[in-house]
Structures are given as structure tokens and as C-alpha cells.
Amino acid sequence: MLDLRNRSRLGLAVGVLLALLLLLPLLGPGFVLVRDMVFVPRAPLGGQLLGLDAVPRGTPSDLLVTVAGRVVPSGWLQDGVLLALVIAGAWGAGRLAPTTRRTGVLAAATSYGWSPYLHERLLLGQWALLVGWAVLPWAVRAALDWRRGAPGWWAVGALAVAACAGANALLLVGLAVVVCGRPVRAAAATAVLALPWLLPGVLQHVVAGDPRGVSAFAANSDSPFGVVGSLLTGGGVWSRDAVPAGRAAGATLALLAVVVAAVGLRRLQARLGPRLPALALLGLVLALLGRLPGLSEALRWAVVHVPATGVLRDGQKWIAPAVLLTSAALACGIEVLLERVAEQRTAHVIGGLLALLPLAALPGAAWGEGGRLHTSSYPAGFVHLTERADGAVLVLPWSLYRAFPWTHGETVLDPATKLLRRPVVNDALPLPTGVVRGEDPLAARLDADVRSGAPLQSTLRAAGVQQVLVERTTAGFDPTTAARQLQGMAVLGQTHDLVLYDVGNPAGQADPLPDRAPLAPVVAGDLLAAGFALLAARRVWQLRGTWTAAP
């Protein structure tokens, strides 16, 4: 078997090549704005970054990005994050694959680093979840070593990196470390690192989850092989708009890679043990929760009555361990097949072709997802005017996503959610299958009044909202309705894209957030998690000499 150092070097090289093949046209000036991935030039520091003033969806990733953006220009920071995601994912998968052949390492790194999972989540803009995807191979390797007696700090360090990206990334990696490592200690470490988003989520009043989200976000078929076949080949995302070009046409090649992986599964288990296959099976079951009779009903009940179970709704995200298993088993499968080929030159050719199957299955995803991803620049004055906003600011039009001319018509999360200290936005999610209710209590209280189109000044005063930001170049803006809603309000400033209005509500007259999370326990939880993460980093640094010690 190739030693860990050689597998690591080859995996890194493949990761760099894949990252450039995917992201090179997007590097440079501007921002890649797509769905949930919205980096802004200078986000304000405030309570919303700790989850105090808003539903803690982006906690603590938004805080870390905002602080880092004070040191590195945010556009460059985004480029670095995207490159690191692809490189780390492919590198870790190549490093994990227990194979005797370089073509096996190449196959593992390419299979994981060019999977439909990566491309679909990138098209949804879910970069924070992809942090968990990128860390997963490293976490599995560290957890398996931990179970065999190695120090557990490498696994805890992987958990800490995932925790920086928030709930979805941490839970994905935490599940892997619990299954593959020391379960009780791994669960305890995960719980401590989850405090920055768990505490504000529990202590802050939020609207009960919408059970309709279970079916809306359930795994879907994006291949000719149905939901299960789509999941096994690394796809199955809920959104039709996030399916990469050529996915259906290349699904047969993806299925062929899964068949070769099945050939190598026994050898993989002999070398790595049964924990990774068990983890992949568990992830597949979680991915199908929203589709299985009985379990889907139970999940609907839990979403309404049990806090934080909404993270289970998006089923397809849980197949990342199965994608990792396929990549590692593909390496072993190629090794098994090539042992039956006597002529070495023929073996090299066959091995190379099999290793390139994942690329051949999705060639249209190259070069910025086939041109579907673009770079955009915020218009002059856009950030400056939002910096003048103060207090709770209602944002119109009353929807969470925007399509501006300067985003090339791409639908993106409203940048105001990042640029305002306390945005009041409609966080309901409009989907082809219906609208999934949001969780922000203030937005829920104002929803009927804003939708009515009637004048809003008295309603907003009573709610403690101080200003209104109108985005007038986005799709869905109706100037007639806006004029009626804004009657009696004075203009504080405007640009070509935005107008900021004063509601006429004296500061402190009403508290728009009577149920906000208390500061002391949230900050204490943040400090505890940060201290534990720093301790893990220190211990990992002390153990750096064991980097290539594992088989």
C-alpha cells in the first residue's frame, strides 16, 4: 500500500488541479454571488453575528468572515475559501484511500473532489456546509486512528474547523467522528463546539418550524435511477435549479464508478475496518428520512415540536459520508480489477480511464459550473447607504432572495441580511412546491401588514422598527405599492438601487426583540467553545510530527 506521505502529496496535486479547473474564471476582482453565498465588502459588527438579534443560521461563520474581512479584502477572502474547500476535500479523500496504486489515489481524489454533491451545494451557495464536506475525509482518518489508540486531538481539531462554519458542517463532521472514533468523547466535544449556535437557538424565541419543509427539502431524483440511485451516485439535491449541467447524461458513468467501488468494498473494509461503511449507511438513512413512510411523518412532528430538528429536513446533505466511502472504495476497486490485467501498460491505461470517470460524468461543471457562476461588483453607494442605517430596518420588497441586474439576474440571498445590524426581512422560503414558513418572530408579526400593501408607518412604530430600506432595482419591486406603504416617511438617503426611509420612531421607544437571547450565557458559551477550539489547535500543533504516522 502506498504510504500516507505519497497519498497525501498526490491528493494535494489533484485537489489543486480540480480547484483551478472549477474556479479559475471566478478568481480575481468581484464577488461570486449565488443563492446563499453572499460575501459583502464590509459587514457590520453587532449582536446578530452572535445569534442574539436573529435566528442563528450563520453563527459563527458570519462572525468569523466579518472579522477576517477586516484584515483581508472580502472578495479575496471568498476566493481563498472556495479554493481551500475544493483542494482540502480532494486532498483528504486521496490521503484516506488505502490503495497500492497511484491511479487509485487519483480516482479517490477526483471522485470526491468532483462529485455531484460538491457542484450541487456550490450552485445552492452553501459554502458553509461544504466546509464540513471538505473536512470530512480528514475527520474520518483522524477518528479511525483515535479508535486504534492514537491521540484524539486530530479528530477534535477537525471538529473545531467544521464548527467555524456552523450547525450543518459541525453536525456532519460530528456524526462521522462519533461513529468512527470514540463515541462518548466525540459527542461531548461536538456538544461543546456547538454552543455558539446551540445556545442562542435554544434561548431565543423563534417561530415553530414548518412541517411543509420536510417534503420541500427531501432528497430528489436528479438522474434516471430514481431517488436512491441519485443519492448513491452523489446527487439527489432537493432543488432542480442546483443540478449541474450534464448530470442526467453522465449518471451512467457515475453509476459505473459506484459499481467499481462495490468491487473494492471488501478490500476497503479489510484495511480501514467497518466504521466508514456503517457511517455511510447511517447517512443514507438520514438522507431518506423525508421520503420513507412513517419516518417522514415523525420528522414533520419533530420539526414543529423539537428545537433544532429542522437541520434534518435537507436530507441529501447527509450522503457526504457515502460519497467519501465511494471514493475510497473506488480506489480499492481499481486495484482489484487491475490485478487481473497482466500487461502493465494496459493496466495503466485502464486505471487512468477508471480514475477519470467522475470527471467524464460531469464535464459541464468545469469553468465556473459551465458559466453558471459569475463575479459581480456591488454598485457604488450600495454599502455606504446601508452603513447609515440604524436600529431595526425593514427591507422591501418583502422577500428573502433578490435578482439584481448587477448579479446577472442570478437569484441571491438579500445582501441586506449581511449589511444591516438588525434587518427585518421575510425569511419564508418560496419554493416550487410552496412557501416554507420562516422562523423570525418579528417578521412573522409584521407579515400580514406588509403583505396587505397598506401604509406601514404606524405598524412599524408600534413594533419598534426605525427605518425602511427599499431595494428598487430588484425583481419584484412594485413602485406603486411601495409608495402607498411608505406614506408619511421621510427619505434619509438614496442611490440608484436603494432608498432609506425614516419611520419616525424615536430610538428606544419600543423593543422590537423582547424575546432576544440573553447576552451572558451566549457569550459564555462562545468563550467556552473558542477556548476548547484553541486548546485543540495547540495540541494538534504539538502532535504535528505524527502527520504521516498513520497507515
C-alpha positions in Angstrom: 0.0 0.0 0.0 1.2 3.5 -0.8 2.4 5.2 2.3 0.4 8.2 3.7 3.0 10.7 2.6 2.8 9.8 -1.1 -1.0 9.5 -1.0 -1.1 12.9 0.6 1.1 14.6 -2.0 -0.8 13.1 -4.9 -4.2 14.0 -3.3 -3.0 17.6 -2.9 -1.9 17.8 -6.5 -5.2 16.6 -7.7 -7.0 19.0 -5.4 -5.2 22.0 -6.8 -5.9 20.9 -10.4 -9.6 20.4 -9.7 -9.9 23.7 -7.9 -8.4 25.6 -10.8 -10.5 23.7 -13.4 -13.6 24.7 -11.5 -12.8 28.1 -10.1 -10.1 29.8 -12.2 -12.6 32.1 -14.2 -14.1 33.2 -10.9 -10.8 34.3 -9.2 -10.0 38.0 -9.1 -12.0 41.2 -8.6 -15.6 41.0 -7.6 -17.8 38.5 -5.6 -19.3 35.2 -6.6 -22.9 35.7 -5.6 -25.1 32.7 -5.9 -28.2 31.8 -3.7 -27.0 31.6 -0.1 -23.4 32.5 -0.8 -23.3 36.3 -0.2 -20.0 37.9 0.8 -20.2 41.6 1.3 -17.4 44.3 1.3 -17.7 45.3 4.9 -20.3 43.7 7.2 -21.1 45.5 10.5 -20.2 44.0 13.8 -23.2 43.5 16.0 -25.3 41.2 18.1 -26.7 39.5 15.0 -23.3 37.8 14.5 -23.6 36.1 17.9 -27.2 35.0 17.2 -28.6 37.5 19.7 -30.8 39.5 17.4 -31.7 37.0 14.7 -32.2 33.3 14.1 -28.6 31.9 14.4 -28.4 30.4 10.9 -25.0 31.9 10.1 -23.4 31.5 13.6 -20.5 31.6 14.0 -19.4 31.6 10.3 -20.7 35.1 9.7 -18.8 36.5 12.7 -15.5 34.8 11.5 -16.0 36.0 7.9 -16.8 39.6 9.1 -13.7 39.7 11.4 -11.5 38.2 8.7 -12.9 40.7 6.2 -11.3 43.5 8.3 -7.9 42.0 7.6 -8.3 40.6 4.0 -10.5 42.2 1.3 -13.7 40.2 1.3 -13.5 39.3 -2.4 -10.1 37.8 -1.9 -11.3 36.0 1.3 -14.1 34.4 -0.7 -11.7 33.2 -3.4 -9.4 31.7 -0.8 -12.3 29.9 0.9 -13.6 28.4 -2.3 -10.2 27.2 -3.4 -9.5 25.8 0.1 -12.8 23.8 0.0 -12.1 22.0 -3.3 -8.4 21.4 -2.5 -9.0 20.2 1.0 -11.8 17.8 0.0 -9.9 16.1 -2.8 -6.6 16.1 -0.8 -8.3 14.5 2.2 -10.0 11.8 0.1 -6.8 10.9 -1.7 -5.0 10.8 1.6 -7.6 8.5 3.1 -7.8 5.9 0.2 -5.9 2.7 1.3 -4.5 1.6 -2.0 -1.3 0.4 -3.6 -1.8 2.3 -6.8 -1.3 5.9 -7.7 -4.3 5.6 -10.1 -6.4 4.6 -7.0 -5.4 7.8 -5.2 -6.2 9.8 -8.3 -9.6 8.1 -8.5 -10.4 8.7 -4.9 -9.4 12.4 -5.0 -11.3 13.0 -8.3 -14.4 11.1 -7.2 -14.8 13.1 -4.0 -13.4 16.4 -5.3 -15.6 16.4 -8.4 -18.7 14.8 -7.0 -22.3 16.0 -7.8 -22.5 16.7 -4.1 -19.9 19.5 -4.4 -21.4 21.0 -7.5 -25.0 20.9 -6.3 -24.2 22.5 -3.0 -22.0 25.1 -4.7 -24.9 26.0 -7.0 -27.0 26.5 -3.9 -24.3 28.7 -2.5 -23.9 26.6 0.6 -20.2 27.2 1.2 -20.6 26.7 5.0 -21.9 23.1 4.5 -19.1 22.5 2.1 -16.6 23.3 4.9 -17.9 20.1 6.6 -17.7 18.2 3.3 -14.1 19.3 2.9 -13.1 18.4 6.5 -14.9 15.1 6.4 -12.1 12.9 4.9 -9.6 14.3 7.4 -12.0 13.8 10.3 -12.7 10.2 9.3 -9.0 9.4 9.1 -8.3 11.1 12.5 -11.3 9.3 14.1 -10.3 5.9 12.9 -6.8 6.5 14.2 -8.2 7.7 17.5 -10.2 4.5 17.8 -7.0 2.5 17.3 -5.2 4.3 20.1 -3.8 7.5 18.5 -4.4 10.8 20.3 -7.9 12.2 19.7 -6.8 15.8 19.2 -6.6 15.5 15.4 -10.2 14.5 15.3 -11.2 17.3 17.8 -9.2 19.7 15.6 -11.3 18.6 12.6 -14.4 19.2 14.6 -13.2 22.7 15.5 -12.7 23.6 11.9 -16.2 22.4 11.0 -17.6 24.3 14.0 -16.4 27.5 12.5 -18.8 27.0 9.6 -21.9 26.5 11.8 -24.5 23.8 12.6 -24.7 21.8 9.3 -20.9 21.4 8.9 -20.4 20.6 12.6 -23.2 18.0 12.7 -22.0 16.3 9.5 -18.4 16.0 10.8 -19.6 15.3 14.4 -21.6 12.3 13.2 -18.5 11.0 11.4 -16.3 11.3 14.5 -18.8 9.8 16.8 -19.3 6.7 14.6 -15.6 6.3 13.5 -13.9 7.4 16.7 -14.6 7.3 20.5 -18.4 7.9 20.6 -18.8 9.4 24.1 -15.8 11.7 24.0 -16.6 12.7 20.4 -20.2 13.6 21.2 -19.0 15.7 24.2 -16.5 17.6 22.1 -19.2 18.2 19.4 -21.6 19.5 22.0 -19.1 22.0 23.4 -18.2 23.3 19.9 -21.9 23.6 19.1 -22.5 26.1 21.9 -22.2 29.3 19.7 -25.3 28.4 17.6 -27.0 26.0 20.0 -27.4 28.4 23.0 -28.9 31.3 21.0 -31.1 28.9 19.2 -32.5 27.4 22.4 -32.6 30.7 24.4 -34.1 32.9 21.7 -37.8 32.6 20.9 -38.3 31.5 17.3 -41.4 30.5 15.3 -42.0 26.8 15.3 -40.7 25.0 12.2 -42.9 24.5 9.2 -43.6 20.7 8.6 -44.0 21.5 4.9 -40.3 21.9 4.8 -39.8 18.2 5.2 -41.2 17.3 1.8 -39.9 20.6 0.2 -36.3 19.7 1.2 -36.4 16.0 0.9 -33.9 14.2 -1.4 -34.9 14.3 -5.0 -34.2 12.4 -8.2 -31.7 14.1 -10.5 -30.7 11.1 -12.5 -32.5 8.3 -14.5 -32.1 6.0 -11.5 -34.6 7.4 -9.1 -34.0 9.0 -5.6 -31.9 6.1 -4.2 -29.8 5.8 -7.4 -29.3 9.6 -7.4 -28.1 9.5 -3.8 -25.8 6.6 -4.4 -24.2 8.4 -7.3 -23.6 11.5 -5.2 -26.6 13.7 -6.2 -30.2 13.9 -5.2 -30.4 17.6 -4.1 -33.9 18.9 -3.4 -33.6 21.9 -5.8 -33.9 21.4 -9.5 -32.1 24.7 -10.1 -29.0 23.3 -8.4 -28.5 20.3 -10.7 -25.2 20.7 -12.6 -25.2 20.6 -16.4 -25.0 17.1 -17.8 -25.9 15.4 -14.6 -28.6 13.1 -16.1 -26.5 12.3 -19.2 -23.4 11.4 -17.1 -25.2 9.5 -14.5 -24.5 6.2 -16.1 -20.7 6.8 -15.8 -21.3 7.8 -12.2 -23.1 4.6 -11.6 -20.2 2.7 -13.3 -17.9 4.3 -10.7 -20.2 3.0 -7.9 -20.1 -0.5 -9.4 -16.3 -0.4 -9.4 -16.4 0.9 -5.8 -18.6 -2.1 -4.9 -15.9 -4.4 -6.2 -13.4 -2.8 -3.8 -15.6 -2.6 -0.8 -14.5 -5.8 0.9 -10.8 -4.8 0.5 -11.6 -1.3 1.9 -13.2 -2.9 4.9 -10.2 -5.2 5.5 -7.9 -2.1 5.5 -10.0 0.6 7.2 -12.5 -1.5 9.2 -16.3 -1.4 9.1 -16.8 2.0 10.6 -16.8 4.1 7.4 -19.3 1.8 5.6 -21.5 2.0 8.8 -21.3 5.8 8.7 -22.2 5.9 5.0 -25.2 3.6 5.6 -26.4 5.8 8.5 -26.0 8.9 6.3 -28.1 7.3 3.6 -30.9 6.5 6.1 -30.9 10.1 7.3 -31.0 11.3 3.6 -34.1 9.2 3.1 -36.0 10.4 6.2 -38.2 12.8 4.3 -39.1 10.1 1.8 -39.7 7.0 3.9 -43.3 6.3 5.1 -43.6 6.7 8.9 -40.3 8.3 9.3 -41.3 11.4 7.3 -44.4 11.8 9.5 -42.2 11.5 12.6 -39.8 14.1 11.2 -42.7 16.5 10.5 -43.8 16.3 14.1 -40.2 16.8 15.3 -39.7 19.9 13.2 -42.7 21.5 14.8 -42.2 20.4 18.4 -38.4 19.7 18.9 -36.0 22.6 18.6 -33.1 22.3 16.1 -34.6 19.3 14.3 -35.0 21.5 11.3 -31.4 20.6 10.4 -32.6 17.1 9.4 -35.0 18.4 6.7 -32.4 18.8 4.0 -31.8 15.1 3.5 -29.3 15.0 0.7 -26.6 16.7 2.7 -26.2 13.6 4.8 -24.9 11.5 1.9 -21.4 13.1 2.2 -20.1 10.0 4.1 -21.5 7.8 1.3 -19.7 9.9 -1.3 -16.5 9.5 0.7 -17.0 5.8 1.0 -17.5 5.5 -2.8 -14.3 7.4 -3.4 -12.2 5.3 -1.1 -13.8 2.0 -2.3 -13.3 3.1 -5.9 -9.5 3.2 -5.3 -9.6 -0.3 -3.9 -11.9 -1.5 -6.7 -9.5 -0.2 -9.4 -6.7 -2.1 -7.5 -8.7 -5.3 -7.5 -9.6 -5.1 -11.2 -6.0 -4.2 -12.3 -4.6 -7.2 -10.5 -6.3 -9.3 -13.2 -4.6 -7.4 -16.0 -1.2 -9.0 -16.9 0.2 -6.3 -19.2 1.3 -3.3 -17.2 0.8 -0.7 -19.9 -2.7 -1.9 -20.4 -3.3 -1.8 -16.7 -2.1 1.9 -16.5 -4.5 2.9 -19.3 -7.5 1.1 -17.8 -6.6 2.5 -14.4 -6.3 6.1 -15.7 -9.7 5.8 -17.6 -11.4 4.5 -14.5 -9.9 7.2 -12.4 -11.3 9.9 -14.7 -14.8 8.5 -14.6 -16.0 11.2 -12.2 -14.7 14.0 -14.4 -16.2 12.3 -17.5 -19.6 12.1 -15.7 -19.7 15.9 -15.2 -17.5 17.7 -17.7 -20.0 20.6 -18.0 -19.3 21.6 -14.3 -15.8 22.9 -15.3 -15.0 26.5 -15.7 -17.4 28.0 -13.1 -20.1 25.4 -13.4 -20.2 25.8 -17.2 -20.5 29.6 -16.9 -23.4 29.5 -14.5 -21.3 31.2 -11.8 -20.2 34.8 -12.3 -18.4 37.5 -10.5 -20.3 40.7 -9.6 -19.5 44.0 -8.0 -21.7 45.9 -5.6 -22.9 49.2 -7.1 -21.4 52.5 -5.9 -23.2 53.6 -2.8 -24.8 50.3 -2.0 -22.7 49.6 1.0 -22.3 53.2 2.0 -26.1 53.7 2.4 -26.6 50.6 4.4 -23.9 51.8 6.8 -26.1 54.8 7.5 -29.0 52.5 8.6 -29.6 52.3 12.4 -31.7 50.1 14.6 -34.3 47.6 13.2 -34.6 48.1 9.5 -37.5 46.7 7.5 -36.4 45.6 4.0 -38.6 45.9 0.9 -39.6 44.1 -1.3 -40.9 41.6 1.3 -38.9 38.6 0.2 -35.6 36.9 1.2 -34.0 36.5 -2.2 -33.1 39.1 -4.8 -32.2 39.1 -8.5 -30.4 42.4 -9.4 -29.2 43.5 -12.8 -25.7 43.6 -11.4 -25.9 40.0 -10.3 -26.5 39.0 -13.9 -30.1 38.0 -12.9 -28.8 35.4 -10.5 -31.0 34.8 -7.5 -29.1 35.6 -4.3 -29.8 36.0 -0.6 -30.6 39.6 0.0 -27.2 41.3 0.8 -29.1 43.5 3.3 -29.2 40.5 5.7 -25.4 40.8 5.9 -25.0 44.6 5.6 -27.6 45.7 8.3 -27.1 45.3 12.0 -30.7 44.3 12.5 -32.5 43.6 9.3 -36.2 42.7 9.4 -36.8 40.6 6.4 -39.3 38.0 5.3 -37.4 34.8 5.9 -40.0 32.5 4.4 -38.7 30.4 1.6 -40.7 30.4 -1.7 -40.2 27.1 -3.4 -41.8 25.5 -6.5 -43.7 23.2 -4.0 -45.0 26.1 -1.9 -43.8 28.5 0.7 -42.0 27.2 3.8 -42.7 29.5 6.8 -39.8 31.4 8.3 -38.7 31.4 11.9 -38.1 35.1 12.7 -40.7 36.2 15.3 -40.6 39.9 14.3 -41.0 39.1 10.6 -43.9 36.8 11.5 -45.7 39.6 13.5 -45.3 42.1 10.6 -46.0 39.7 7.7 -49.8 40.2 7.3 -49.4 44.0 7.5 -46.6 44.2 5.0 -48.3 41.9 2.5 -51.5 43.9 2.7 -49.8 46.8 0.9 -51.4 49.3 3.3 -49.4 52.2 4.8 -46.9 50.8 7.3 -45.8 53.8 9.4 -48.0 53.2 12.5 -47.5 49.5 12.4 -43.7 49.8 12.3 -43.6 52.4 15.0 -45.6 50.1 17.3 -43.2 47.2 16.5 -40.1 49.3 17.2 -38.8 49.4 13.6 -36.9 52.6 13.0 -36.1 52.6 9.2 -37.2 51.0 5.9 -34.7 50.1 3.2 -36.2 49.8 -0.3 -34.3 47.9 -3.0 -35.8 49.3 -6.1 -33.8 47.6 -8.9 -34.5 44.1 -7.8 -37.0 41.8 -9.5 -40.4 42.0 -7.8 -40.2 45.7 -6.8 -43.6 47.5 -7.3 -43.2 51.3 -7.1 -46.9 51.9 -6.7 -47.3 49.5 -3.7 -44.1 50.8 -2.2 -45.3 54.4 -2.4 -48.5 53.5 -0.6 -46.7 51.6 2.1 -44.2 54.4 2.7 -46.6 57.2 3.1 -45.5 59.7 5.8 -41.9 58.5 5.9 -39.0 60.9 5.2 -36.2 59.9 2.9 -32.8 59.7 4.7 -30.7 58.9 1.6 -30.8 57.2 -1.7 -28.7 55.7 -4.5 -29.7 54.3 -7.9 -30.5 50.9 -6.2 -31.6 51.8 -2.7 -33.7 54.3 -0.8 -33.5 54.6 3.0 -36.6 55.9 4.8 -37.1 57.1 8.4 -40.2 55.6 10.2 -40.1 58.4 12.7 -39.7 56.1 15.7 -37.5 57.6 18.5 -34.7 55.3 19.5 -35.6 53.0 22.4 -39.4 53.8 22.2 -40.2 50.1 21.7 -38.1 47.0 21.8 -38.6 45.1 18.5 -36.9 42.0 20.1 -38.5 41.4 23.5 -37.5 37.7 23.3 -33.9 38.1 22.2 -31.4 35.7 23.6 -29.7 36.9 26.9 -26.2 38.1 26.4 -24.3 36.5 29.3 -25.0 32.8 28.6 -24.4 33.2 24.9 -21.1 34.9 25.3 -20.1 32.4 28.0 -20.9 29.6 25.5 -18.9 31.3 22.8 -15.9 31.7 25.1 -16.0 28.1 26.2 -16.2 26.8 22.6 -13.4 29.2 21.5 -11.2 28.1 24.4 -11.7 24.5 23.6 -11.0 25.0 19.9 -7.8 26.9 20.8 -6.8 24.1 23.1 -7.3 21.6 20.3 -5.3 23.7 17.9 -2.4 23.9 20.4 -2.5 20.1 20.9 -2.6 19.5 17.2 0.4 21.7 16.7 2.3 19.7 19.3 1.3 16.5 17.5 2.3 17.7 14.1 5.2 15.2 13.9 2.6 12.4 13.7 1.2 13.8 10.4 2.3 10.8 8.4 2.3 8.2 11.1 -1.0 6.5 10.1 -1.0 3.6 7.6 
